[in-house]
Amino acid sequence: MQATNHCPTCGFLVNWGATFCRNCGSQLCTPTPVQNQQFTPVNQQSAAYTYNAGTQSIAGRRISITWSGSGGDLIWKLLGWIILTVITLGIYYPWFICNLMRYLVENTTANTP
């Protein structure tokens, strides 16, 4: 089964990856394939590194995703949250997940170049 998309000009249903609309003939934007890129350190002057995930194309817009933080800081936080979860017999688990997600969101940025 092929994925489908709508033409931005006339709204006609077209196959995903098509370059032209079969109804009105207008040119369609085709998404660029996402390449496997390794995380590379961008800023090494501070204790917390900034890792660049490269530029991705999402819905035709190019977005640069970076993560800044230190692995040591994350490991110590995880260790503390796991100990609290074990001590409280799992009661702390929802707060553990919330704290983990908050840490990841606070250290992740998405910019349009």
Gaussian input, Z-matrix of N, CA and C with variables (Angstrom, degrees):
# hf/3-21g

backbone

0 1
 N
 C     1     B1
 C     2     B2     1     A1
 N     3     B3     2     A2     1     D1
 C     4     B4     3     A3     2     D2
 C     5     B5     4     A4     3     D3
 N     6     B6     5     A5     4     D4
 C     7     B7     6     A6     5     D5
 C     8     B8     7     A7     6     D6
 N     9     B9     8     A8     7     D7
 C    10    B10     9     A9     8     D8
 C    11    B11    10    A10     9     D9
 N    12    B12    11    A11    10    D10
 C    13    B13    12    A12    11    D11
 C    14    B14    13    A13    12    D12
 N    15    B15    14    A14    13    D13
 C    16    B16    15    A15    14    D14
 C    17    B17    16    A16    15    D15
 N    18    B18    17    A17    16    D16
 C    19    B19    18    A18    17    D17
 C    20    B20    19    A19    18    D18
 N    21    B21    20    A20    19    D19
 C    22    B22    21    A21    20    D20
 C    23    B23    22    A22    21    D21
 N    24    B24    23    A23    22    D22
 C    25    B25    24    A24    23    D23
 C    26    B26    25    A25    24    D24
 N    27    B27    26    A26    25    D25
 C    28    B28    27    A27    26    D26
 C    29    B29    28    A28    27    D27
 N    30    B30    29    A29    28    D28
 C    31    B31    30    A30    29    D29
 C    32    B32    31    A31    30    D30
 N    33    B33    32    A32    31    D31
 C    34    B34    33    A33    32    D32
 C    35    B35    34    A34    33    D33
 N    36    B36    35    A35    34    D34
 C    37    B37    36    A36    35    D35
 C    38    B38    37    A37    36    D36
 N    39    B39    38    A38    37    D37
 C    40    B40    39    A39    38    D38
 C    41    B41    40    A40    39    D39
 N    42    B42    41    A41    40    D40
 C    43    B43    42    A42    41    D41
 C    44    B44    43    A43    42    D42
 N    45    B45    44    A44    43    D43
 C    46    B46    45    A45    44    D44
 C    47    B47    46    A46    45    D45
 N    48    B48    47    A47    46    D46
 C    49    B49    48    A48    47    D47
 C    50    B50    49    A49    48    D48
 N    51    B51    50    A50    49    D49
 C    52    B52    51    A51    50    D50
 C    53    B53    52    A52    51    D51
 N    54    B54    53    A53    52    D52
 C    55    B55    54    A54    53    D53
 C    56    B56    55    A55    54    D54
 N    57    B57    56    A56    55    D55
 C    58    B58    57    A57    56    D56
 C    59    B59    58    A58    57    D57
 N    60    B60    59    A59    58    D58
 C    61    B61    60    A60    59    D59
 C    62    B62    61    A61    60    D60
 N    63    B63    62    A62    61    D61
 C    64    B64    63    A63    62    D62
 C    65    B65    64    A64    63    D63
 N    66    B66    65    A65    64    D64
 C    67    B67    66    A66    65    D65
 C    68    B68    67    A67    66    D66
 N    69    B69    68    A68    67    D67
 C    70    B70    69    A69    68    D68
 C    71    B71    70    A70    69    D69
 N    72    B72    71    A71    70    D70
 C    73    B73    72    A72    71    D71
 C    74    B74    73    A73    72    D72
 N    75    B75    74    A74    73    D73
 C    76    B76    75    A75    74    D74
 C    77    B77    76    A76    75    D75
 N    78    B78    77    A77    76    D76
 C    79    B79    78    A78    77    D77
 C    80    B80    79    A79    78    D78
 N    81    B81    80    A80    79    D79
 C    82    B82    81    A81    80    D80
 C    83    B83    82    A82    81    D81
 N    84    B84    83    A83    82    D82
 C    85    B85    84    A84    83    D83
 C    86    B86    85    A85    84    D84
 N    87    B87    86    A86    85    D85
 C    88    B88    87    A87    86    D86
 C    89    B89    88    A88    87    D87
 N    90    B90    89    A89    88    D88
 C    91    B91    90    A90    89    D89
 C    92    B92    91    A91    90    D90
 N    93    B93    92    A92    91    D91
 C    94    B94    93    A93    92    D92
 C    95    B95    94    A94    93    D93
 N    96    B96    95    A95    94    D94
 C    97    B97    96    A96    95    D95
 C    98    B98    97    A97    96    D96
 N    99    B99    98    A98    97    D97
 C   100   B100    99    A99    98    D98
 C   101   B101   100   A100    99    D99
 N   102   B102   101   A101   100   D100
 C   103   B103   102   A102   101   D101
 C   104   B104   103   A103   102   D102
 N   105   B105   104   A104   103   D103
 C   106   B106   105   A105   104   D104
 C   107   B107   106   A106   105   D105
 N   108   B108   107   A107   106   D106
 C   109   B109   108   A108   107   D107
 C   110   B110   109   A109   108   D108
 N   111   B111   110   A110   109   D109
 C   112   B112   111   A111   110   D110
 C   113   B113   112   A112   111   D111
 N   114   B114   113   A113   112   D112
 C   115   B115   114   A114   113   D113
 C   116   B116   115   A115   114   D114
 N   117   B117   116   A116   115   D115
 C   118   B118   117   A117   116   D116
 C   119   B119   118   A118   117   D117
 N   120   B120   119   A119   118   D118
 C   121   B121   120   A120   119   D119
 C   122   B122   121   A121   120   D120
 N   123   B123   122   A122   121   D121
 C   124   B124   123   A123   122   D122
 C   125   B125   124   A124   123   D123
 N   126   B126   125   A125   124   D124
 C   127   B127   126   A126   125   D125
 C   128   B128   127   A127   126   D126
 N   129   B129   128   A128   127   D127
 C   130   B130   129   A129   128   D128
 C   131   B131   130   A130   129   D129
 N   132   B132   131   A131   130   D130
 C   133   B133   132   A132   131   D131
 C   134   B134   133   A133   132   D132
 N   135   B135   134   A134   133   D133
 C   136   B136   135   A135   134   D134
 C   137   B137   136   A136   135   D135
 N   138   B138   137   A137   136   D136
 C   139   B139   138   A138   137   D137
 C   140   B140   139   A139   138   D138
 N   141   B141   140   A140   139   D139
 C   142   B142   141   A141   140   D140
 C   143   B143   142   A142   141   D141
 N   144   B144   143   A143   142   D142
 C   145   B145   144   A144   143   D143
 C   146   B146   145   A145   144   D144
 N   147   B147   146   A146   145   D145
 C   148   B148   147   A147   146   D146
 C   149   B149   148   A148   147   D147
 N   150   B150   149   A149   148   D148
 C   151   B151   150   A150   149   D149
 C   152   B152   151   A151   150   D150
 N   153   B153   152   A152   151   D151
 C   154   B154   153   A153   152   D152
 C   155   B155   154   A154   153   D153
 N   156   B156   155   A155   154   D154
 C   157   B157   156   A156   155   D155
 C   158   B158   157   A157   156   D156
 N   159   B159   158   A158   157   D157
 C   160   B160   159   A159   158   D158
 C   161   B161   160   A160   159   D159
 N   162   B162   161   A161   160   D160
 C   163   B163   162   A162   161   D161
 C   164   B164   163   A163   162   D162
 N   165   B165   164   A164   163   D163
 C   166   B166   165   A165   164   D164
 C   167   B167   166   A166   165   D165
 N   168   B168   167   A167   166   D166
 C   169   B169   168   A168   167   D167
 C   170   B170   169   A169   168   D168
 N   171   B171   170   A170   169   D169
 C   172   B172   171   A171   170   D170
 C   173   B173   172   A172   171   D171
 N   174   B174   173   A173   172   D172
 C   175   B175   174   A174   173   D173
 C   176   B176   175   A175   174   D174
 N   177   B177   176   A176   175   D175
 C   178   B178   177   A177   176   D176
 C   179   B179   178   A178   177   D177
 N   180   B180   179   A179   178   D178
 C   181   B181   180   A180   179   D179
 C   182   B182   181   A181   180   D180
 N   183   B183   182   A182   181   D181
 C   184   B184   183   A183   182   D182
 C   185   B185   184   A184   183   D183
 N   186   B186   185   A185   184   D184
 C   187   B187   186   A186   185   D185
 C   188   B188   187   A187   186   D186
 N   189   B189   188   A188   187   D187
 C   190   B190   189   A189   188   D188
 C   191   B191   190   A190   189   D189
 N   192   B192   191   A191   190   D190
 C   193   B193   192   A192   191   D191
 C   194   B194   193   A193   192   D192
 N   195   B195   194   A194   193   D193
 C   196   B196   195   A195   194   D194
 C   197   B197   196   A196   195   D195
 N   198   B198   197   A197   196   D196
 C   199   B199   198   A198   197   D197
 C   200   B200   199   A199   198   D198
 N   201   B201   200   A200   199   D199
 C   202   B202   201   A201   200   D200
 C   203   B203   202   A202   201   D201
 N   204   B204   203   A203   202   D202
 C   205   B205   204   A204   203   D203
 C   206   B206   205   A205   204   D204
 N   207   B207   206   A206   205   D205
 C   208   B208   207   A207   206   D206
 C   209   B209   208   A208   207   D207
 N   210   B210   209   A209   208   D208
 C   211   B211   210   A210   209   D209
 C   212   B212   211   A211   210   D210
 N   213   B213   212   A212   211   D211
 C   214   B214   213   A213   212   D212
 C   215   B215   214   A214   213   D213
 N   216   B216   215   A215   214   D214
 C   217   B217   216   A216   215   D215
 C   218   B218   217   A217   216   D216
 N   219   B219   218   A218   217   D217
 C   220   B220   219   A219   218   D218
 C   221   B221   220   A220   219   D219
 N   222   B222   221   A221   220   D220
 C   223   B223   222   A222   221   D221
 C   224   B224   223   A223   222   D222
 N   225   B225   224   A224   223   D223
 C   226   B226   225   A225   224   D224
 C   227   B227   226   A226   225   D225
 N   228   B228   227   A227   226   D226
 C   229   B229   228   A228   227   D227
 C   230   B230   229   A229   228   D228
 N   231   B231   230   A230   229   D229
 C   232   B232   231   A231   230   D230
 C   233   B233   232   A232   231   D231
 N   234   B234   233   A233   232   D232
 C   235   B235   234   A234   233   D233
 C   236   B236   235   A235   234   D234
 N   237   B237   236   A236   235   D235
 C   238   B238   237   A237   236   D236
 C   239   B239   238   A238   237   D237
 N   240   B240   239   A239   238   D238
 C   241   B241   240   A240   239   D239
 C   242   B242   241   A241   240   D240
 N   243   B243   242   A242   241   D241
 C   244   B244   243   A243   242   D242
 C   245   B245   244   A244   243   D243
 N   246   B246   245   A245   244   D244
 C   247   B247   246   A246   245   D245
 C   248   B248   247   A247   246   D246
 N   249   B249   248   A248   247   D247
 C   250   B250   249   A249   248   D248
 C   251   B251   250   A250   249   D249
 N   252   B252   251   A251   250   D250
 C   253   B253   252   A252   251   D251
 C   254   B254   253   A253   252   D252
 N   255   B255   254   A254   253   D253
 C   256   B256   255   A255   254   D254
 C   257   B257   256   A256   255   D255
 N   258   B258   257   A257   256   D256
 C   259   B259   258   A258   257   D257
 C   260   B260   259   A259   258   D258
 N   261   B261   260   A260   259   D259
 C   262   B262   261   A261   260   D260
 C   263   B263   262   A262   261   D261
 N   264   B264   263   A263   262   D262
 C   265   B265   264   A264   263   D263
 C   266   B266   265   A265   264   D264
 N   267   B267   266   A266   265   D265
 C   268   B268   267   A267   266   D266
 C   269   B269   268   A268   267   D267
 N   270   B270   269   A269   268   D268
 C   271   B271   270   A270   269   D269
 C   272   B272   271   A271   270   D270
 N   273   B273   272   A272   271   D271
 C   274   B274   273   A273   272   D272
 C   275   B275   274   A274   273   D273
 N   276   B276   275   A275   274   D274
 C   277   B277   276   A276   275   D275
 C   278   B278   277   A277   276   D276
 N   279   B279   278   A278   277   D277
 C   280   B280   279   A279   278   D278
 C   281   B281   280   A280   279   D279
 N   282   B282   281   A281   280   D280
 C   283   B283   282   A282   281   D281
 C   284   B284   283   A283   282   D282
 N   285   B285   284   A284   283   D283
 C   286   B286   285   A285   284   D284
 C   287   B287   286   A286   285   D285
 N   288   B288   287   A287   286   D286
 C   289   B289   288   A288   287   D287
 C   290   B290   289   A289   288   D288
 N   291   B291   290   A290   289   D289
 C   292   B292   291   A291   290   D290
 C   293   B293   292   A292   291   D291
 N   294   B294   293   A293   292   D292
 C   295   B295   294   A294   293   D293
 C   296   B296   295   A295   294   D294
 N   297   B297   296   A296   295   D295
 C   298   B298   297   A297   296   D296
 C   299   B299   298   A298   297   D297
 N   300   B300   299   A299   298   D298
 C   301   B301   300   A300   299   D299
 C   302   B302   301   A301   300   D300
 N   303   B303   302   A302   301   D301
 C   304   B304   303   A303   302   D302
 C   305   B305   304   A304   303   D303
 N   306   B306   305   A305   304   D304
 C   307   B307   306   A306   305   D305
 C   308   B308   307   A307   306   D306
 N   309   B309   308   A308   307   D307
 C   310   B310   309   A309   308   D308
 C   311   B311   310   A310   309   D309
 N   312   B312   311   A311   310   D310
 C   313   B313   312   A312   311   D311
 C   314   B314   313   A313   312   D312
 N   315   B315   314   A314   313   D313
 C   316   B316   315   A315   314   D314
 C   317   B317   316   A316   315   D315
 N   318   B318   317   A317   316   D316
 C   319   B319   318   A318   317   D317
 C   320   B320   319   A319   318   D318
 N   321   B321   320   A320   319   D319
 C   322   B322   321   A321   320   D320
 C   323   B323   322   A322   321   D321
 N   324   B324   323   A323   322   D322
 C   325   B325   324   A324   323   D323
 C   326   B326   325   A325   324   D324
 N   327   B327   326   A326   325   D325
 C   328   B328   327   A327   326   D326
 C   329   B329   328   A328   327   D327
 N   330   B330   329   A329   328   D328
 C   331   B331   330   A330   329   D329
 C   332   B332   331   A331   330   D330
 N   333   B333   332   A332   331   D331
 C   334   B334   333   A333   332   D332
 C   335   B335   334   A334   333   D333
 N   336   B336   335   A335   334   D334
 C   337   B337   336   A336   335   D335
 C   338   B338   337   A337   336   D336

   B1=1.4422
   B2=1.5226
   B3=1.3200
   B4=1.4549
   B5=1.5229
   B6=1.3306
   B7=1.4505
   B8=1.5184
   B9=1.3224
   B10=1.4589
   B11=1.5129
   B12=1.3287
   B13=1.4510
   B14=1.5174
   B15=1.3201
   B16=1.4593
   B17=1.5193
   B18=1.3395
   B19=1.4595
   B20=1.5259
   B21=1.3511
   B22=1.4597
   B23=1.5279
   B24=1.3342
   B25=1.4631
   B26=1.5200
   B27=1.3445
   B28=1.4692
   B29=1.5256
   B30=1.3411
   B31=1.4579
   B32=1.5216
   B33=1.3336
   B34=1.4554
   B35=1.5278
   B36=1.3245
   B37=1.4589
   B38=1.5229
   B39=1.3319
   B40=1.4643
   B41=1.5261
   B42=1.3264
   B43=1.4695
   B44=1.5162
   B45=1.3091
   B46=1.4622
   B47=1.5246
   B48=1.3156
   B49=1.4470
   B50=1.5147
   B51=1.3454
   B52=1.4642
   B53=1.5290
   B54=1.3281
   B55=1.4645
   B56=1.5198
   B57=1.3446
   B58=1.4589
   B59=1.5199
   B60=1.3212
   B61=1.4643
   B62=1.5255
   B63=1.3540
   B64=1.4599
   B65=1.5231
   B66=1.3402
   B67=1.4542
   B68=1.5286
   B69=1.3522
   B70=1.4698
   B71=1.5273
   B72=1.3210
   B73=1.4612
   B74=1.5136
   B75=1.3420
   B76=1.4628
   B77=1.5268
   B78=1.3293
   B79=1.4579
   B80=1.5179
   B81=1.3157
   B82=1.4541
   B83=1.5163
   B84=1.3096
   B85=1.4658
   B86=1.5165
   B87=1.3099
   B88=1.4556
   B89=1.5181
   B90=1.3105
   B91=1.4635
   B92=1.5189
   B93=1.3140
   B94=1.4606
   B95=1.5167
   B96=1.3238
   B97=1.4543
   B98=1.5263
   B99=1.3183
   B100=1.4579
   B101=1.5190
   B102=1.3209
   B103=1.4519
   B104=1.5183
   B105=1.2979
   B106=1.4607
   B107=1.5179
   B108=1.3291
   B109=1.4509
   B110=1.5187
   B111=1.3071
   B112=1.4421
   B113=1.5210
   B114=1.3217
   B115=1.4418
   B116=1.5215
   B117=1.3115
   B118=1.4506
   B119=1.5142
   B120=1.3358
   B121=1.4601
   B122=1.5224
   B123=1.3279
   B124=1.4519
   B125=1.5268
   B126=1.3117
   B127=1.4604
   B128=1.5253
   B129=1.3137
   B130=1.4499
   B131=1.5248
   B132=1.3400
   B133=1.4525
   B134=1.5278
   B135=1.3383
   B136=1.4580
   B137=1.5267
   B138=1.3241
   B139=1.4573
   B140=1.5252
   B141=1.3342
   B142=1.4556
   B143=1.5277
   B144=1.3080
   B145=1.4528
   B146=1.5207
   B147=1.3029
   B148=1.4535
   B149=1.5166
   B150=1.3066
   B151=1.4532
   B152=1.5109
   B153=1.3134
   B154=1.4517
   B155=1.5155
   B156=1.3182
   B157=1.4606
   B158=1.5136
   B159=1.3192
   B160=1.4537
   B161=1.5144
   B162=1.2910
   B163=1.4522
   B164=1.5135
   B165=1.3178
   B166=1.4519
   B167=1.5128
   B168=1.3158
   B169=1.4565
   B170=1.5137
   B171=1.3341
   B172=1.4530
   B173=1.5192
   B174=1.3171
   B175=1.4678
   B176=1.5258
   B177=1.3241
   B178=1.4570
   B179=1.5085
   B180=1.3358
   B181=1.4564
   B182=1.5207
   B183=1.2999
   B184=1.4638
   B185=1.5223
   B186=1.3218
   B187=1.4603
   B188=1.5162
   B189=1.3332
   B190=1.4572
   B191=1.5229
   B192=1.3280
   B193=1.4577
   B194=1.5226
   B195=1.3367
   B196=1.4644
   B197=1.5195
   B198=1.3200
   B199=1.4638
   B200=1.5133
   B201=1.3165
   B202=1.4604
   B203=1.5290
   B204=1.2552
   B205=1.4586
   B206=1.5153
   B207=1.3104
   B208=1.4551
   B209=1.5241
   B210=1.3096
   B211=1.4526
   B212=1.5137
   B213=1.3354
   B214=1.4582
   B215=1.5093
   B216=1.3313
   B217=1.4601
   B218=1.5241
   B219=1.3191
   B220=1.4643
   B221=1.5235
   B222=1.3187
   B223=1.4727
   B224=1.5240
   B225=1.3438
   B226=1.4673
   B227=1.5231
   B228=1.3299
   B229=1.4623
   B230=1.5283
   B231=1.3521
   B232=1.4621
   B233=1.5242
   B234=1.3205
   B235=1.4657
   B236=1.5257
   B237=1.3218
   B238=1.4643
   B239=1.5201
   B240=1.3191
   B241=1.4660
   B242=1.5188
   B243=1.3366
   B244=1.4641
   B245=1.5229
   B246=1.3261
   B247=1.4742
   B248=1.5217
   B249=1.3342
   B250=1.4659
   B251=1.5248
   B252=1.3247
   B253=1.4644
   B254=1.5277
   B255=1.3255
   B256=1.4713
   B257=1.5271
   B258=1.3376
   B259=1.4681
   B260=1.5295
   B261=1.3412
   B262=1.4646
   B263=1.5330
   B264=1.3199
   B265=1.4681
   B266=1.5254
   B267=1.3402
   B268=1.4525
   B269=1.5130
   B270=1.3277
   B271=1.4707
   B272=1.5284
   B273=1.3333
   B274=1.4663
   B275=1.5277
   B276=1.3275
   B277=1.4622
   B278=1.5338
   B279=1.3449
   B280=1.4719
   B281=1.5341
   B282=1.3189
   B283=1.4643
   B284=1.5308
   B285=1.3394
   B286=1.4557
   B287=1.5292
   B288=1.3322
   B289=1.4641
   B290=1.5309
   B291=1.3366
   B292=1.4718
   B293=1.5208
   B294=1.3303
   B295=1.4616
   B296=1.5226
   B297=1.3197
   B298=1.4642
   B299=1.5273
   B300=1.3279
   B301=1.4685
   B302=1.5331
   B303=1.3321
   B304=1.4596
   B305=1.5261
   B306=1.3421
   B307=1.4630
   B308=1.5251
   B309=1.3390
   B310=1.4573
   B311=1.5294
   B312=1.3226
   B313=1.4618
   B314=1.5242
   B315=1.3325
   B316=1.4677
   B317=1.5237
   B318=1.3281
   B319=1.4642
   B320=1.5229
   B321=1.3223
   B322=1.4585
   B323=1.5236
   B324=1.3277
   B325=1.4635
   B326=1.5201
   B327=1.3254
   B328=1.4593
   B329=1.5241
   B330=1.3172
   B331=1.4576
   B332=1.5194
   B333=1.3141
   B334=1.4652
   B335=1.5269
   B336=1.3401
   B337=1.4605
   B338=1.5077
   A1=109.21
   A2=117.05
   A3=120.91
   A4=110.32
   A5=115.41
   A6=120.53
   A7=108.74
   A8=116.37
   A9=120.11
   A10=110.41
   A11=114.58
   A12=122.45
   A13=106.82
   A14=117.90
   A15=121.83
   A16=109.91
   A17=116.43
   A18=122.99
   A19=108.60
   A20=119.48
   A21=120.52
   A22=112.85
   A23=118.63
   A24=121.39
   A25=111.81
   A26=116.84
   A27=119.66
   A28=113.36
   A29=118.73
   A30=121.67
   A31=113.93
   A32=117.97
   A33=122.25
   A34=109.76
   A35=116.38
   A36=121.99
   A37=109.52
   A38=117.31
   A39=122.21
   A40=109.16
   A41=116.19
   A42=120.86
   A43=110.38
   A44=115.82
   A45=121.71
   A46=108.99
   A47=116.91
   A48=121.49
   A49=113.27
   A50=117.79
   A51=120.40
   A52=108.85
   A53=116.41
   A54=119.80
   A55=112.42
   A56=118.00
   A57=121.55
   A58=109.32
   A59=116.35
   A60=122.61
   A61=108.85
   A62=117.85
   A63=121.39
   A64=111.88
   A65=118.29
   A66=121.00
   A67=112.19
   A68=117.20
   A69=120.03
   A70=112.98
   A71=118.52
   A72=121.79
   A73=114.93
   A74=117.58
   A75=118.68
   A76=110.29
   A77=115.26
   A78=120.59
   A79=109.33
   A80=116.15
   A81=122.42
   A82=109.45
   A83=116.71
   A84=121.12
   A85=107.35
   A86=116.28
   A87=120.05
   A88=108.24
   A89=117.64
   A90=119.87
   A91=110.76
   A92=114.89
   A93=119.44
   A94=108.49
   A95=118.52
   A96=119.99
   A97=110.90
   A98=115.01
   A99=120.87
   A100=108.11
   A101=115.99
   A102=120.83
   A103=109.47
   A104=115.99
   A105=119.95
   A106=108.51
   A107=115.55
   A108=120.41
   A109=108.68
   A110=116.30
   A111=120.58
   A112=109.26
   A113=115.51
   A114=120.29
   A115=108.73
   A116=116.54
   A117=120.66
   A118=109.54
   A119=119.03
   A120=120.27
   A121=110.59
   A122=116.20
   A123=121.45
   A124=110.48
   A125=116.62
   A126=120.86
   A127=108.74
   A128=117.25
   A129=119.68
   A130=112.74
   A131=118.38
   A132=119.91
   A133=112.26
   A134=117.89
   A135=120.58
   A136=110.37
   A137=115.39
   A138=120.22
   A139=110.42
   A140=116.75
   A141=121.02
   A142=108.67
   A143=116.72
   A144=121.67
   A145=110.14
   A146=116.18
   A147=121.74
   A148=107.22
   A149=116.95
   A150=122.05
   A151=109.09
   A152=116.09
   A153=122.16
   A154=108.68
   A155=116.58
   A156=121.29
   A157=111.13
   A158=117.10
   A159=120.51
   A160=111.08
   A161=116.03
   A162=121.78
   A163=108.83
   A164=115.97
   A165=122.41
   A166=109.05
   A167=117.01
   A168=121.98
   A169=108.17
   A170=116.82
   A171=122.59
   A172=107.60
   A173=117.45
   A174=124.09
   A175=111.00
   A176=117.27
   A177=121.28
   A178=114.76
   A179=118.26
   A180=121.67
   A181=108.95
   A182=116.22
   A183=120.79
   A184=108.53
   A185=115.90
   A186=122.07
   A187=108.63
   A188=116.50
   A189=122.66
   A190=108.58
   A191=117.10
   A192=122.07
   A193=108.82
   A194=116.84
   A195=121.41
   A196=109.68
   A197=116.51
   A198=122.69
   A199=107.78
   A200=116.76
   A201=120.87
   A202=107.95
   A203=116.01
   A204=121.63
   A205=108.25
   A206=115.43
   A207=117.92
   A208=109.19
   A209=115.73
   A210=120.61
   A211=112.12
   A212=116.35
   A213=120.07
   A214=112.08
   A215=116.37
   A216=120.69
   A217=110.35
   A218=117.05
   A219=121.12
   A220=110.97
   A221=117.94
   A222=120.88
   A223=110.65
   A224=117.46
   A225=119.97
   A226=111.39
   A227=116.82
   A228=119.99
   A229=110.33
   A230=117.08
   A231=120.61
   A232=111.49
   A233=115.88
   A234=120.13
   A235=111.10
   A236=116.67
   A237=120.40
   A238=111.88
   A239=117.41
   A240=120.81
   A241=111.06
   A242=117.51
   A243=120.35
   A244=110.52
   A245=117.26
   A246=120.64
   A247=110.04
   A248=117.68
   A249=120.36
   A250=111.40
   A251=117.23
   A252=120.86
   A253=110.52
   A254=117.39
   A255=121.00
   A256=110.41
   A257=117.43
   A258=120.81
   A259=111.20
   A260=116.57
   A261=120.13
   A262=112.40
   A263=117.55
   A264=123.49
   A265=112.11
   A266=116.68
   A267=121.83
   A268=115.46
   A269=117.86
   A270=120.02
   A271=110.56
   A272=117.61
   A273=121.79
   A274=112.55
   A275=118.38
   A276=121.77
   A277=113.92
   A278=121.16
   A279=118.90
   A280=112.73
   A281=117.97
   A282=121.41
   A283=110.49
   A284=116.16
   A285=121.02
   A286=110.41
   A287=116.74
   A288=120.98
   A289=110.25
   A290=117.78
   A291=120.86
   A292=111.35
   A293=117.34
   A294=120.29
   A295=112.05
   A296=117.01
   A297=120.91
   A298=110.38
   A299=117.54
   A300=120.81
   A301=110.80
   A302=117.92
   A303=121.42
   A304=110.80
   A305=116.67
   A306=120.65
   A307=110.87
   A308=116.96
   A309=120.39
   A310=111.62
   A311=117.88
   A312=121.06
   A313=110.98
   A314=117.54
   A315=120.46
   A316=112.01
   A317=117.79
   A318=121.07
   A319=112.93
   A320=118.61
   A321=122.55
   A322=108.92
   A323=116.10
   A324=120.00
   A325=109.17
   A326=115.50
   A327=121.89
   A328=107.39
   A329=117.25
   A330=122.39
   A331=109.93
   A332=115.48
   A333=119.80
   A334=107.51
   A335=116.88
   A336=118.72
   A337=112.60
   D1=128.63
   D2=-178.45
   D3=-89.17
   D4=145.81
   D5=174.65
   D6=-75.92
   D7=146.66
   D8=-178.41
   D9=-122.19
   D10=163.13
   D11=-178.67
   D12=-145.13
   D13=167.23
   D14=178.15
   D15=-107.67
   D16=144.56
   D17=176.87
   D18=-70.15
   D19=130.14
   D20=-179.64
   D21=-69.57
   D22=-18.72
   D23=-178.58
   D24=-85.63
   D25=-53.12
   D26=-174.36
   D27=-112.52
   D28=-11.49
   D29=179.34
   D30=82.17
   D31=7.92
   D32=-179.47
   D33=-69.00
   D34=144.18
   D35=-179.40
   D36=-76.24
   D37=118.98
   D38=-179.14
   D39=-123.11
   D40=157.16
   D41=177.87
   D42=-71.12
   D43=147.18
   D44=178.95
   D45=-65.84
   D46=131.35
   D47=179.54
   D48=95.13
   D49=-5.01
   D50=178.07
   D51=-69.63
   D52=146.30
   D53=-178.89
   D54=-96.60
   D55=-21.72
   D56=179.49
   D57=-133.74
   D58=147.73
   D59=177.09
   D60=-75.94
   D61=134.60
   D62=179.18
   D63=-75.38
   D64=-17.53
   D65=-177.50
   D66=-90.50
   D67=-54.01
   D68=-175.61
   D69=-106.01
   D70=-14.32
   D71=177.64
   D72=82.76
   D73=6.02
   D74=-179.58
   D75=-74.38
   D76=152.30
   D77=-178.56
   D78=-77.33
   D79=135.06
   D80=-179.45
   D81=-101.18
   D82=147.50
   D83=174.60
   D84=-78.36
   D85=127.58
   D86=176.26
   D87=-104.45
   D88=132.13
   D89=-179.60
   D90=-66.30
   D91=143.07
   D92=176.76
   D93=-79.47
   D94=141.13
   D95=-179.65
   D96=-66.47
   D97=141.10
   D98=179.43
   D99=-79.44
   D100=126.29
   D101=179.94
   D102=-94.39
   D103=146.47
   D104=175.84
   D105=-72.69
   D106=114.33
   D107=-179.37
   D108=-119.94
   D109=143.29
   D110=177.71
   D111=-86.85
   D112=152.73
   D113=176.11
   D114=-72.60
   D115=130.94
   D116=-179.82
   D117=-122.90
   D118=137.07
   D119=178.89
   D120=-66.69
   D121=133.18
   D122=-179.38
   D123=-101.59
   D124=-45.12
   D125=-175.89
   D126=-123.57
   D127=112.40
   D128=-177.19
   D129=-109.05
   D130=11.37
   D131=-179.82
   D132=-78.66
   D133=-30.89
   D134=-176.73
   D135=-96.39
   D136=170.49
   D137=178.95
   D138=-69.74
   D139=-31.43
   D140=178.19
   D141=-95.03
   D142=122.67
   D143=-179.29
   D144=-83.48
   D145=153.93
   D146=172.83
   D147=-110.59
   D148=120.53
   D149=-179.89
   D150=-104.46
   D151=132.39
   D152=-178.37
   D153=-101.05
   D154=121.75
   D155=179.26
   D156=-85.61
   D157=4.42
   D158=-179.37
   D159=88.26
   D160=179.47
   D161=179.34
   D162=-99.31
   D163=125.15
   D164=-179.67
   D165=-109.94
   D166=154.12
   D167=176.31
   D168=-106.12
   D169=115.03
   D170=179.81
   D171=-122.76
   D172=118.60
   D173=-179.89
   D174=54.26
   D175=38.85
   D176=177.15
   D177=81.45
   D178=-3.53
   D179=178.48
   D180=-107.79
   D181=139.11
   D182=-179.43
   D183=-89.22
   D184=128.08
   D185=-176.88
   D186=-128.75
   D187=132.13
   D188=176.69
   D189=-99.92
   D190=123.22
   D191=-177.79
   D192=-109.73
   D193=126.09
   D194=178.40
   D195=-128.75
   D196=150.28
   D197=176.44
   D198=-125.19
   D199=127.38
   D200=178.56
   D201=-120.86
   D202=135.74
   D203=-178.50
   D204=158.89
   D205=173.14
   D206=179.27
   D207=-114.76
   D208=142.15
   D209=178.94
   D210=-64.98
   D211=-35.90
   D212=178.57
   D213=-63.78
   D214=-40.46
   D215=178.74
   D216=-63.73
   D217=-43.16
   D218=179.29
   D219=-64.46
   D220=-40.74
   D221=-179.04
   D222=-64.35
   D223=-43.36
   D224=179.28
   D225=-65.14
   D226=-39.60
   D227=177.27
   D228=-64.21
   D229=-45.29
   D230=178.76
   D231=-60.00
   D232=-42.81
   D233=179.67
   D234=-61.05
   D235=-44.75
   D236=178.46
   D237=-63.88
   D238=-43.19
   D239=-179.58
   D240=-66.47
   D241=-37.17
   D242=178.36
   D243=-67.15
   D244=-41.62
   D245=178.40
   D246=-62.21
   D247=-43.59
   D248=178.36
   D249=-63.05
   D250=-37.17
   D251=178.99
   D252=-66.28
   D253=-41.19
   D254=179.58
   D255=-68.46
   D256=-44.15
   D257=-178.30
   D258=-61.81
   D259=-39.78
   D260=-177.63
   D261=-89.49
   D262=12.34
   D263=178.58
   D264=56.31
   D265=39.15
   D266=174.74
   D267=92.36
   D268=-5.89
   D269=-179.25
   D270=-65.59
   D271=-32.91
   D272=-178.16
   D273=-77.47
   D274=-7.44
   D275=-173.82
   D276=-54.09
   D277=-46.45
   D278=178.39
   D279=-60.48
   D280=-37.29
   D281=177.71
   D282=-69.83
   D283=-34.23
   D284=175.89
   D285=-59.40
   D286=-48.36
   D287=-179.95
   D288=-64.93
   D289=-42.74
   D290=178.79
   D291=-61.91
   D292=-43.57
   D293=178.93
   D294=-65.34
   D295=-39.54
   D296=178.28
   D297=-63.67
   D298=-47.73
   D299=179.45
   D300=-63.52
   D301=-39.97
   D302=178.38
   D303=-61.96
   D304=-43.01
   D305=179.40
   D306=-62.54
   D307=-44.15
   D308=-179.33
   D309=-66.79
   D310=-40.48
   D311=-179.91
   D312=-68.99
   D313=-40.01
   D314=-179.78
   D315=-65.69
   D316=-26.61
   D317=-177.40
   D318=-103.24
   D319=10.19
   D320=178.20
   D321=-116.78
   D322=132.73
   D323=176.12
   D324=-127.84
   D325=145.32
   D326=176.23
   D327=-124.18
   D328=120.72
   D329=-178.19
   D330=-123.22
   D331=149.91
   D332=172.38
   D333=-97.39
   D334=119.82
   D335=-177.07
   D336=-70.64

